[in-house]
Amino acid sequence: MQPPSHGLRRQTTPPGFHGAEALTTASTQPAGRIQPANRDPAWMGRLFWACAGVALLLPALIATEFKPWILFEPDSLRVSAQFAADFFPPKVEPAFLTMIARETWRTVAIATAGLALGLLIAIPLAVVSTTVLSVSAIPGRMHAWPLIVRQTVRVVLIVLRSVPELVWALVFVRVVGLGPTAGVLAIALTYGGMLGKVFSEILESDDRHAAQSLLRNGAGRLQTLLFGALPQSAAELTSYTVYRWECAIRSSAVLGFVGAGGLGQQMDNSMKMFNGSEVAAMLTVFFVLVAISDAVSARLRSMLG
């Protein structure tokens, strides 16, 4: 009685081939056209979505009058080359560097103070809007009043982050006048909404077992946050906060263009005067600030594990 072949074709072993050599010879097939089984089964879906993306992108490019070839016209190339040539060498005069150091410190101060005020706004709103810290959500369905409060807080977060910091800066320049105060308040409101939203989502995405165990055993919301949710999310919360500090530095530079003070206001003056050497020096300072924030973020993440 012969053993079952299990659907395998019987191969004839040529003389002189034994063992693995015979198996290799039997499994080798001539390279030809792709067999149907080896084709991508989802190629139609991929082709459809690629065509759909092009169909959506093309009207947007037409509506925005996107014409990158203008950059390569002779007039544009001449102006770009002249402006780029003015960048070198960067201006390093002592009086100018002293002014840059002063305005850099002011820019960092605007970003840091604005982020600190934003955290004062974001942390309470995030704690209130997070269901994992709510005792009323443990049975599965939240009671009416806590649900209303939570949804109201989420609406406030939407309002805060939906208005760009540049718009807030224009408003506060009208209210408090020119200067860093407008930049600090603008960053505080916008980043308060952003941080509150992201903090809430980070806390919601972690394992809820520890937090719910604390709540079931009589712990309060603050105790549950400190000993249940925060130990799991500390590294991610810290990393995102440092990233937002880096973004706040860049935002404070942009806010200077509307009169909110700092290094951006000096860059606006230099660009209006077509002084590329001063602009190059300020851009170098921004590069150093971003590199420092990256190093601080990496260090804090390593410390928190």
JOGI-V860076 format. One record per pair of residues at least 12 apart in sequence whose C-alpha atoms are under 6 Angstrom apart, sorted by the first residue. I is the first residue (numbers start at 1). J is the second residue. D is the distance in whole Angstrom. If there is no record, write none. Layout:
I J D
I J D
This chain:
86 276 5
86 277 6
87 276 4
87 277 4
87 280 5
90 277 4
90 280 5
90 281 5
91 277 5
91 278 5
103 262 5
103 263 5
104 263 6
106 262 5
107 262 5
107 263 6
110 184 5
111 248 5
111 249 5
114 184 4
114 187 5
114 188 4
115 188 6
117 188 5
118 188 4
118 191 5
118 192 4
121 192 5
122 192 5
122 195 6
122 196 4
126 196 5
126 200 5
129 150 5
130 200 5
133 221 6
157 193 5
160 189 6
160 190 5
160 193 5
161 190 5
161 193 5
161 194 6
165 186 5
165 187 6
165 190 6
168 186 5
169 182 5
169 183 6
169 186 5
178 259 5
178 260 6
179 260 5
179 261 5
180 260 5
180 261 5
182 260 6
183 260 5
210 228 5
211 224 6
211 228 5
211 229 6
235 301 6
235 304 6
239 297 6
242 297 6
